Amino acid sequence: MAHIDYYFATISPSAYIAGTRLEQVVAKHGASVTYKPVDIMGLFTNMGGQPPGQRHPSRQEMRLQELRRQAKKAGLPINLRPAHFPTNGAPAAYAIIAAQEAGGGDLGALCHGVLRACWAEEKDIAEDGVIRACLDAAGFDPGLADSGLLRGAEVYERNLQDAITAGVFGSPFYVVGDEKFWGQDRIEDLDLYLSGEL
């Protein structure tokens, strides 16, 4: 059975646009997945990237056009300039880590719910109430937002180190053994790879 390490940032618009396509691929192939939320700014610092606001204006403009087009292709609403971006993605990441360890809900739905809250619902995913609502909607105990903060911080930091070691430099990023797939537009390639066609 294939295993996927899924690296993503809770504030990543491209991870939002990925929707739940990863979960569809996982179900199709009977694969397992470990969700590894990462500090995207820490990743940029260590892997030679730049935060969007520091990129050349032409790259910033292209990014917004691509996000608009890709969201439309995916059938997802998107606010290209959300009210709460950038925000601190760590609290939502800690909750996702706690939910993954606790089990009992739909982790893919939780991740998408957090991303949708930022990119389509004008909510601040750093706020406790928003995180609790996302946990509840995905079938998890909302109290996970309050528990395991130290453990969440430790795993979050370890996820960043794992990402650097694996050669991850963006979000979303899917790793299967030595094979790497970067971007929501590579989920089809991930599917084909797991099918033995790539």
Secondary structure, 3 states (H helix, E strand, C coil): CCEEEEEECCCCHHHHHCCCHHHHHHHHHCCEEEEEECCHHHHHHHHCCCCHHHCCHHHHHHHHHHHHHHHHHHCCCCCCCCCCCCCCCHHHHHHHHHHHHHCCCCHHHHHHHHHHHHHCCCCCCCCHHHHHHHHHHCCCCHHHHCCCHHHHHHHHHHHHHHHHHHCCCCCCEEEECCEEEECHHHHHHHHHHHCCCC
